[in-house]
Amino acid sequence: MPKQEPGYGPENPHPLSTRKTELIWEGKYDEYGNRREVDIARCAMPMQKIETIDEPASRLKPLDLFDSEKAHKDDFRNMLIWGDNKLVMASLLKDFKGKIDLICIDPPFDVGADFTMDIPIGDSKETLGKDQSTLEMVAYRDMWGKGTDSYLHMMYERLVLMKELLSETGSIYVHCDWRVNSHLRLILDEIFGRHNFRNEIVWQKIRSSKGQSKSFGNVLDTIYFYSKTESSLFNKQYVPLAEERLEKHYKYFDEISEKNYQLCDFTQKGQGPSRVFGDKGEIAPPAGKHWIWSQEKIDEGIKKGLIVFTSGKMPQLRSIEKLSLNSIERKSCRTQAPRSFTAEKVLLCVMWTALTGFLPARS
């Protein structure tokens, strides 16, 4: 007798009708449909200190990598660790789990296994050819043995370890390009949660592209910015304004902060309700506009002296002479990696060469 198909319906829904949205690759689930866990126990291993650079002879003495007594206890320099970054991060968990404030990674972009290259020598036109080592050939065979599936599984395992290393106020920046940015975005959403996505930073990597016959030039890369929790640290950076702009726009002087300031429009397009401005009472915005701040923030701004009333009796916002990093980012970023990353406690940076990781960390 022919095998009868099961009767699917409200009482027996088809498996596909209840499956959640997720990115699936070969190796994500085992043969029984269970999620594969990252095997940390077998990855952690002791590390050996090879060399200490720029260390006074009077302070040199044999120490294990994670001894409680360190030569630089109060002014820790850095650790440069060579090895498979999965093994390295698994080994770091013992001492650094939940202590890393910032992680910046520049992983491979799933471009394949051929990583031979020509390295320029000095200012001359001579180059030195660099072929793949046996270690790199083995590493990339494992990474891309099953194409993108292998790559995604490799990235997933390492991102899980990075989340374990991050502190509750920590953040991670992941550099990628058009080959895998859509895949990595879904993996990051799954590991860190969509609610902890902070920014997609698009930066211009070259000034101009080669002539393209059937498409636009590939001049951009992507950096995804995620936090571990909603209470992550984010410190805005400020730089002084140019003297010309300062003299033209910042005509007023604040005696308390001893800085110049300008008066800015306090409204934006779109009709909004009236707000109460202290003893000035309730004031309606101009037709077709709304006040840019909520009532709570307006009350706080008046107490701090950030809202000023001019002869026109309309409130204006007092802006001190500084320019935030957000404005700086509007200029083209042509560096090979973001250079403005700062952390108050610990920095973890993973630079990839095959599966080799270099992880400077600070305790």
N, C-alpha and C positions, 0 to 999 in steps of 0.2 A: 504493500500500500504506500502511496506517495505520502511524504511527511507533510502534515498540515501546519500551516503558519499559525502562530498564536493570534488570538483575537484581541487586537489592541482597541482601547476605548477609554472612557472615563474611569472605569473600574480597574483597568489594566493599561495604564498609559505607556506609550512607546518610550524606550530609554532616551531617544533623541529629544523628546518633547520636554524632558525635565532637566536636561544638561545645561549647566551654566556656561556663560561666555568665558572662554579661556583659550590660551595658546597651548597647543599640544604638540610635542615632538617625540620622536622615537627615543625611548629611554626615560621619559618622565614618569611613566607608570611601569610596574613590573608585570610579569605574566599573569598575575592574579587580579590586576586592576588596582593595586595599592600604590600609593605615591612613594617613590623612592626617596629615602632620607639621605642627607649628606653624611657620609661616614667620616665623622671627625675623629673618632677614637683611633682608627688605623692610620690617620694622617699625621697626628701630632707626634713630633720627635724632637729630641734634644738638638740644640744648635751649638756650633763650635765657633768661638771667637778667633778670627784669623789675623786681624790687624787692627791696631789703634792708630789713627792718624792725628798728627799735630798734638801729641800728648807729652807734657814735660816728663823728663826722665825720673824726676823725684816722685812722680805720682803713678808711675808704671808698676803694676804688680799683677800677677795672674788672677783673673776673675772669670767666673762663668758668665754667660750672656745676661742672665736675669738675676744675678746676685743682688741681695738687698743693699750691700755696700758697693758703691760705684765710685770710680774716680771723679766723675762729674755729677755729683749728687744734686747740687743746687743749680748748676749751669749746664745741664745736660746738652750735649751737642746734637748727635743724631745716631741712628743705627742704619747701616746699609747692608741689607740681607740679600744674599744671592741664593736662588733656588726656585723651585716650582712654587708659585705664589699660593696655591691651594694648601700645600704642606706648610708653608711659612705662616699663613694666617691661622691655620688650625693650631700651630704651635704657639702663636701669640695669644690665643684665647685664655690660656691659663693666667697670664699676668695683665692682659689688656682688654679683656671682655668688658664691654660697657664703658670704656675709658677713652675711646677715640672720638674727637670732636669733629674732625673733617677728613673725608676720604675723597681723593681725586684720582680717577683712573682713565687711562688712554689705551683701551684694549685693542686687539686686532679687529679688523673690520670684516672678517669672513671673506678674505680675498683669495684664499687658496694656500697651497703649501710652498710655493716657490718664493723664497725670501733671499735670493742672491742679490747683491748690490755692489755698486761701485762707490768707493769712499774717496772724496777729493783729498789731496795732500797739500796742505798749506795754501798759498795763494797761486800756486802754479796750476797748469791744466792737467797735471798727472793725477791718475787715480789708482787706487788699490782695490782689486777685485776681492769680494768677500763671498765665499760660497757657504751654503748651509752646512752646519756641523752635523755629526751623527745624532747628537742630542736633539737638535732642532728638527731633523727629519723624523725622528721617532715621535717627538712632541706633536708636530703638526699632523702626522699620520693619525695619531689618536684624536686630535682636535677636529680634523675634517674627514675622518675615515668614513663617516656617513653623511657628509655634506653639512648643510646648515643644521641638521638635527644634532650632530656632534658639537657644533659650535654653541648652539643654544644651551645644551646640557652643561657644557663647560662653563659658560657665563652664569647660568643659574646657580650652580654649586658655589661659585666664588662670591656672587652677590649675597647669597644667604650668609656666608661667613662674614662678609663685611657688615651686614646688618647686626650680627652678634657683637662685633667689635665696636660699633658705634655707641656713643653715650646717648642718654635720653634727650640731650639738646644737640646731638650731632647731625651732620648733613653729608650728602654724597653728591659728587658731580661726575657724570659719565659721558665721556666724549665718544661720538660715533659719527657715521656718515650714512649716505643714502642706502647702502647695502643692507644694513641691519637696524636702522633707527626705529622702524615700526615694530620689529620683533622685540628689541630691548625695552621699548616703552611699555609693552604689555607685560614683560617679565618684571620690570621695576614696579609696575602697578600691583602685580600679584604679591611681590615680596614686601614692599614698603607700604602698600595701600594707596589707592587713588587719591585719598584725602590728604596724603603727605606729599603729593606732587606739588612743587613750588614754581618752577619755571622751565620752559624750553628755550634755551639760549641759542640763537642762530648767529654764527660768526663767519665773516668772509675770510677765507684762508688764502686766497690769492687776489691780486688786483684785477686781473683780466684773464679770460679763458682763451684757449686755442679755438680756432675757427670750427664751428660745429655745423655740419651740413643738414642735420635733421632734428636738432634739439638745441635748447639753451645750454650755455656753458655750465659746467659743474664747478662752482666757486665757493660753495658753502658747506660747512659741517654743523653738527648739532651737539649741544651739551645739555644733558638732562640733569636737573637739580631737584633732588628729593631730600626730605628730612625723615628722621626715624620717628619722631612724634610731632605733635602740633606745637610743642614748646621749644622748638629749635632756636638756636642763636642765629641772628642775622644782623651784622653791624654794617650800617651804611658807611661808605667812604666819601670823604669830602676833599675838594681841592680848592685853592684860592682862585678867584675870578681874575681875568685879565684886567690890567689897570684901565684900559680904554673902556671896557664895559662897566667897570666899577664906577668910573667918573660919570658915565653917561646915564646909568640907571639907578645907582645906589647913592642918592643925593642926601639922605637923612643919616644922622649919627645917633646911635644909642649909647648913652653914657654908662649904662649898667654893664652891658656886654663889651663896650668899647669897640663896636663894629658898626659899619655902615649898613643901612637897610633900604629897601624900596617898598612902595605900597602897591599891592597887586589886586586885581579884580577878584572879588569874593563870590562871583557867580559863574555858572555854566549854563549852556543851552538846555532847554527843557523846563516847562513850568513846574514850580514847586510851591510848598506852603510858606507862610510867614514864619519868622522865628523871633524869639525874644532876645534882645541885645542889652542885657543889664538894665540900668536906669533909663536907657533910651526907649525902652518899651518894645512893643511888637512892630516889626518892620517887614513889609512885603517885598519880595524881590522884584526887579523890573519885569515887565511883561515878556513871557516866553522864556524866562530863566528861573533858576533855583539856587539857593545858597549851597555852597559846596560842602558845608559841615552840618552835622546833626546838631540838635539842640544841646545835647550833653557836651559835645566838643566845643560848641560856641561858648557855653558857660565857662568851660575850662580855659579857653583862649582869652576871654575877657579878663579873668583873674591873672593870667600870665602876661597881659599887655600885648598879646599878639594881634588883637583887632583894634584898628584905629578908625576914628570918625573924622572925616575931612569937612571942609566948609560946605560941601554938598550934602552933608548929613547922611551919607551912605557909608556903611562900614567897608573897610578895606583891610586886607591881610598884610601884616608886616613881615617881610621876608629878609632874613639876615644874609649877609654876603657869604654864601657858600654854594657850591654846586655839587649835587649828589652824584654818586656813581651811576645811578640810573640815567642821568643826562649824559654822562661821559660815554655810556654804552651805545648811544646813538651814533657816535663816531665809529668808523670801521675798525674792527678788531682784527689785526692781521698777525697776531702772535701765534705760535704753534701750540700754546696751551694757556689757559687763564692764569695770570700772574698775581692776581689780587687776593688770593685765598689766604686768609689768616684765621687762626684758631687760638683760643685763650689757653687751652691746655695741651692738646695733643694733635699732631698732624700725621695722617697716614696717606702715603702716595704710592700707587702701584704703577710702575712703568713696565710695559710688556716687551720682552724680546723672546719669541717663542713662548714657552711657559715660564720663563724666568721672571721673578718679581724682585724689585728693589723697594724695600719698605722702610723709609725713615720714620721712626716713632719716637715720642718723647714722653717721659713719665712725670 
